[in-house]
Amino acid sequence: MKKLNCWEFNKCGRECEDCFFEEFNACPSSIELCTNGINDGQNGGRACWAIAGTFSGDKIKCDNADKLNTCKECDFYKLVQREEADKFITGSELTEMILYKEKILLYTRQL
């Protein structure tokens, strides 16, 4: 069974595979490549609680990445936690992974 990404679960219509956030008003979770594959999701689709500026409907839900306490109450967060069980990657682990990958991308661009 295919696991849902946050935009599929919430039906927000903010997903975008080949676009830029500013240009198409896409949710950051749908274009966050550093979290692709995390919790079996596409881009940040199953890691949205660790991504700043994610949407809920047509409004930005949280404008910073320090939002895990709020997200723990979300039905989608609880679904991913249940589905992944002992393989579930938490907010602090995700934040560290994102920062690490962003540093690598920055470094490779400077070469």
Steps between C-alpha positions, in 0.01 A plus 500: 500500500631844404569726796349847483701820494371794706351681197305186407376450856407867551384556139654848512584522129842652574715214369730562210759271346679733258453853626638765731331606824482870416377446147219253560427543871589135560526370853865465606442135590423413139829644372736419790744259338714450812224288653412295193436140604476577872222293657436366146384840376553705187721806567375627839159336473546284808731736688298823489532557877871572457460742208449872552207675334277201431142571402168398643242568232575847366688631805853445622463279803839558656759750390795337673637150536466506881140381486511135600277538806220639283548234236486216750127576529449469121309195374746461212801498736328232709424295186863506384618413851266198507588385148876529549498366859861437607633642168334839563745790467427775750522878474843541657651226284342654191624847582854367535473315166367809321774723637768245410374460143467876455862544609611239247303675223654834592848350502458331160370823345816678614727248324 
